[in-house]
């Protein structure tokens, strides 16, 4: 195979590996942005947990099947315009049950981006930072993979 073609394939592969965690980083940062805006400058309303459901995932690794589940919490509230708005908040405590009343923070222009004001309305910067750093390690791995693969494929490292 031509060195340029194999180097290009390696770079495309590395880019694809990097795109997934990069998109997840953007999602985490945007979520923290909206939560921060809602908690620090938004309005408050009383909400209620209207539904809890569980999704299950099956993972196959090294001949073993692992199952995991995720609980989803759906809340409903009425912003000042009087309509009912539903939203999910993944950060709900596991002790939350349907019917629980909660404080909801929201921005009037985007009430569907509401959040539950847990722990007195603290923005989860620490958890978000840990997530971003962890994902950034995957991006760094992809960059390393792309660079070393490119160097090897082009034969730049064979002179040393």
Steps between C-alpha positions, in 0.01 A plus 500: 500500500621850422650684801281806438184291488577308818600823677170655389300200622671518838427873530133450407472216752659716773267787412196273532624381839543862613161620375294294745659633821520850350126499435442373853718781639289754312182343640632511859618860468168612349305323775709668772453833321120467505490366857726783617287765329178350640634468855671837522275728297184305429161483656378244751182297501364200683522181300410139548655168398244350263682196369800280566606242246800278447689423181722194479813453294681178418874506440700213354870503589755220490231235481317637803161663497460796732174675561452848639198713560435872519215665686337800336301755698231709330381818671216736421440862597309807392708804404344845535326472161279225648573210264632167628862417418663158540872439513744230603767554761754219520652639819202418720583316822418130493260558790267702273158341453208589278296777656791670679482880494821677404630851433553560128731766355438611142555778251177658375619485137587127522293331774559158339866535606397513866683327779413391850664722760660223708731580791382859519569563133871427469633471145677162456828649372719235665317204349493670159873576518578138586290382206668744260849401617418130461368556150799719415724202578321305225554792262869509594523126434342547157745780418792286617371208294462717192841664530695180571307310234565775248872506585526123473301482178707773334825341618625811681604301806713243316808727472563507874 
